Amino acid sequence: MTSDPLSLKLQALADPTRRAILARLREGEATVNTLAAPFDMSLPAISKHLKVLEVAGLITRSRAAQQRPCKLSPEGFAEVDAWMSGYREIWEQRLDRLATYLSSIKE
């Protein structure tokens, strides 16, 4: 596995289970049991997914008595957003040019 931070984040985001976990965490902090509930997999398997997300910097885990609540780490998404924004700008420019072209041929 690579140690490049952006690659770690993109690899973590490539898995649909991990994306579903992140989607649930958008609602707020959750325990491992809460995160595991919708999936047909063992708690150790969910824990492995959580470890990948944590190593990638996309979530943080704390300790509250016997529980390990998880929450999103917004800072972890900043690098992915910065990388994607360059591509977003390219596509927005292309779509703007397409709109201009379509307007010109419509007239």
Contacts in CASP RR format, 6 or more apart in sequence:
PFRMAT RR
TARGET T0000
AUTHOR 0000-0000-0000
METHOD contacts of the structure
MODEL  1
MTSDPLSLKLQALADPTRRAILARLREGEATVNTLAAPFDMSLPAISKHL
KVLEVAGLITRSRAAQQRPCKLSPEGFAEVDAWMSGYREIWEQRLDRLAT
YLSSIKE
1 8 0 8 1.000
1 11 0 8 1.000
2 8 0 8 1.000
2 11 0 8 1.000
5 56 0 8 1.000
5 79 0 8 1.000
6 79 0 8 1.000
6 80 0 8 1.000
6 83 0 8 1.000
8 55 0 8 1.000
8 56 0 8 1.000
8 57 0 8 1.000
9 56 0 8 1.000
9 57 0 8 1.000
9 58 0 8 1.000
9 76 0 8 1.000
9 77 0 8 1.000
9 79 0 8 1.000
9 80 0 8 1.000
10 80 0 8 1.000
11 52 0 8 1.000
11 56 0 8 1.000
12 18 0 8 1.000
12 52 0 8 1.000
12 53 0 8 1.000
12 55 0 8 1.000
12 56 0 8 1.000
12 58 0 8 1.000
13 19 0 8 1.000
13 22 0 8 1.000
13 58 0 8 1.000
13 80 0 8 1.000
15 49 0 8 1.000
15 52 0 8 1.000
17 39 0 8 1.000
17 41 0 8 1.000
17 49 0 8 1.000
18 49 0 8 1.000
18 52 0 8 1.000
18 53 0 8 1.000
20 38 0 8 1.000
20 39 0 8 1.000
21 35 0 8 1.000
21 46 0 8 1.000
21 49 0 8 1.000
21 50 0 8 1.000
21 53 0 8 1.000
21 59 0 8 1.000
22 53 0 8 1.000
22 58 0 8 1.000
22 59 0 8 1.000
22 72 0 8 1.000
24 30 0 8 1.000
24 34 0 8 1.000
24 35 0 8 1.000
24 38 0 8 1.000
25 35 0 8 1.000
25 59 0 8 1.000
25 70 0 8 1.000
25 71 0 8 1.000
25 72 0 8 1.000
26 72 0 8 1.000
28 71 0 8 1.000
28 72 0 8 1.000
29 69 0 8 1.000
29 70 0 8 1.000
29 71 0 8 1.000
30 69 0 8 1.000
30 70 0 8 1.000
30 71 0 8 1.000
31 67 0 8 1.000
31 68 0 8 1.000
31 69 0 8 1.000
31 70 0 8 1.000
32 43 0 8 1.000
32 46 0 8 1.000
32 47 0 8 1.000
32 50 0 8 1.000
32 67 0 8 1.000
32 68 0 8 1.000
32 70 0 8 1.000
33 43 0 8 1.000
35 46 0 8 1.000
35 50 0 8 1.000
35 70 0 8 1.000
36 43 0 8 1.000
36 46 0 8 1.000
39 46 0 8 1.000
50 59 0 8 1.000
50 61 0 8 1.000
50 70 0 8 1.000
53 59 0 8 1.000
53 70 0 8 1.000
54 60 0 8 1.000
54 61 0 8 1.000
54 70 0 8 1.000
56 76 0 8 1.000
57 73 0 8 1.000
57 75 0 8 1.000
57 76 0 8 1.000
58 72 0 8 1.000
58 73 0 8 1.000
58 76 0 8 1.000
58 77 0 8 1.000
59 70 0 8 1.000
59 71 0 8 1.000
59 72 0 8 1.000
59 73 0 8 1.000
60 70 0 8 1.000
60 71 0 8 1.000
60 73 0 8 1.000
61 68 0 8 1.000
61 69 0 8 1.000
61 70 0 8 1.000
62 68 0 8 1.000
62 69 0 8 1.000
62 71 0 8 1.000
END
